[in-house]
Amino acid sequence: MSSPLAIAYELTPELNPFVGEMANRLLRSFQVSPLDPDRLAMIEKILAFAATAEQQLTEQQERISQLERLSLTDELTNLVNRRGFHEFLRRTLAAARRHGETGVMAYVDVNEFKSINDTHGHDLGDEALRHIARLLDQNMRLSDLAARLHGDEFAVLLTRVTPAQGAIRARQIQRLLNETPFVSGRLTLPLRASFGIAAYGPETESADLLRRADRAMYEEKRVRDDFARLAALI
């Protein structure tokens, strides 16, 4: 195969339709008329320019994709951030409407996290958040998602499960968090997290799901605090 043809076949028209169409027209011209040296040299220059432009477009697309990933990732924990979570939730609920799917969201709040920052400093607090993020991420299926919303608040979305299955799975993750202490050097800190669990289905709106999960989380914290006050009186 001649050099111009080799260059033309390496172009990727799906990335740049204009470049692809130009290559196709040049390829057709090879088939209908002989090429003199000057015309061949001109075509080689055009195709070389097109190949360079295509490479630059590919690199630009890769940079854009990288920036998009960064914009959806929490810098501290490498989990999906709040924006990424809401985008994933939007797509998940859209799929639920189309296919009649159900699932569960858990709103996660680390109990008494402020005291860790106040007592041990923000650097250690950041380490504790990364510890929690790792535990969440390591216990997600490929179809599920763990995200850091802000501060010490996380969210877990368990897709394509029944409400009962999702609730059991969420409680298993909660138990894992509560039973896996955070260790840094000689310091061992038990961590506890409250989970607000809410189920979704084909008719669920994101605002309603978030509101129910948030309310359930605060209700769990209230019950925990009431129990602690009662235990202190005994």
N, C-alpha and C positions, 0 to 999 in steps of 0.2 A: 504494500500500500504506500502511496506517495506521502510526502511530508504534510501537505495541506489536508489530505484526507485523514491522516492520523490525528492531526490537531482537531479537525472538525468532529470526528467521532468521539473525542474525549470531552466535548462540551456537554453541558447538562441543561437541556432546554427547559426542564421542569423548574429550575431555579430562575432562569431568565428567558422568558419566551421570545423576546426580541433577538437575543443572541442565537438562540436555537433556530429561529426562522431564518436568520441570515446564513447560518451554517448549512441549513437544508437547501437554500437557494443556490449557494455556491456548489454544493454537491451535485445538484441537478445540472448546473452549467458544465460540470466536468463531463457529463454524459452526452451532451448534445453538440459540442464543438471542441476541436483540438486546441491545446494550450501552447501558445508561443512563450518563449522564456520571459519576456517582459510581463505578460499577463500572469504567468505563474508566480513571478516574484511579487506582483501586487497582491495576488490572492493570499500568498503566504504571509505577507505583512498584515493583511486584514484579519486573517484567522489568528495570527499570533496576538494581535491586539485584542481580539474577541476572547481568546483564552485567558489573557491577563485580566481583562475586565471580569470574566467569570470567576476567576480565582479571588479577586478582590470582593466580589459580591458574596461568595461563599464564606470568606473570612468575616465579612461584615455581619452576615447572618449568624455566624457562630458567636460573635461578640454580643449581638443583640440577645441571643438565647441565653448567654451567660449572665447578662445584666438582668434579664427577666427572672432567671433562677435566683439571683442575689436579692432581687426586690421582694421575693416571696419566702426568703429564708431568714430566720432569726439568727442574728450574728453571734449571740452568746452560746446558744445550744445547738445550732444547726438544724433544729426542727423547722417545720413550716411556721411562718409567722402569722399574725392575725389576718393580714390581707390574703395570704395563701390559703388559710383555713376557710375563709368566707367564700373564696373561689371554688375550693374543693366541695364545700357544703352546697353551693349553688348547683354544681354539676351532679352531685349525688342525689339531691332532691328532684332534679330534672329527670334523672334516670329512674327514680322511684315512681314518678308520675307516668313515665312511658311504659315501664315494665311491671308495675305493681309491686315494687320491692319495699321491704321494711328494714329498719336498722335501729341503732341506738347511738345517742350522743351522751358523753359524760363530761360535765364541767368539773375541772379538778382545781382545788385550792389547797395550797400547802399551809397547814395549821401552824400558827405562831411563828411564821417565817421571819417576821420583823425582829423577834428576839435573837435570832441567829445573827442577823446583820448588826444589831445593837451590841451583842456580847462579843462576837468573834470578828466582826468587820465585814465589809462588802465583798472583799476578795473571796473569803471563805463562803459567803452566801452565794456568790456566783458559782463556785465549785459545787455547792449543794444543788443548785438548779441544773447544772450539767449532769449531775448524778441522776436526778429525777428524769431528765430528758432521755438519758441513755436507757434507763429501765423501761420507760414508755416505748421508745423506738424499737427496742429489742423484742418487745412483746406485741408488735403489730403484725397482722397479716399483710400481704402485698396490697390487698384491697382496702385496708384500713388506714387511718391517718392519726398521728399525734401531732399537736401543734402547741407552741407557746403563744398565748394571747397577749399577755403583758405581765410584768412583775413576776409574782409567784403563782400565776393562774395559767393553767393549761387546758387543753380540750382534747378529747379522744372521740373519733368517729368510727364506729363499728358498722360496716355496711353488709347488706345482704344476710342479715340474721333476723330471727324472730325477736320480738321484744323480750321474751323470757330468756332466750339464748344470749342476747346482747347484755341483759342485766347480769346474768351469771358471769359472763366474761369480764364485764366491767368490775364486778366485785372481786374477781380473781386478781385483776391488775391492781386494784386498790390494796388488797391484802399483801401483794408482793411489795408494793411501795412501802407499806407500813411495817413490813417485817424485814426490810433490807436497810440496815442503818447506813448512814453516810460516814465514810472513814477517810480522814485526812491526816496523814502522819500518825501521831499518837492519839489523836482526837477521834472519838466515835460519837456520832450524834444520831439518835433515833429521830426519824421523820414521820410525820403523820399527815395524811391528805384526806380531805373531805371530797366525796364524789356526788355530784348532782346528776342523776340519770334520767333521761327522757327519751321516749321512743318516737320514731317517725314512720310515716307511711306515705302512700301515694298522694294524699291530700294535704300533707304538712307544709306549712310555710316556714321559711328560715327564721323569721323574727319570733314566731310562736315557739319553735323548737328551742331557740336560745333562751327565751324567757322562762320556759318550763325547766330547762336544765339548770339555769341560774337560781331559780326559786328552790328547786330541790336541793341544790348544794347548800344554800343558806339554811334551809330547814334542817339538814343533817348537822350543820355546825351548831345550830340552836339546840338541838337535842343533845349533842355532845357536851356543850357548855352547861346545860341544865343538869346533866348527869354528873359532871365534874363538881358543880356546886353542891349537889345533893350528897355526893360522896364525901365532900369536905366537912359536912355537917354531922356525919355519922361518927 
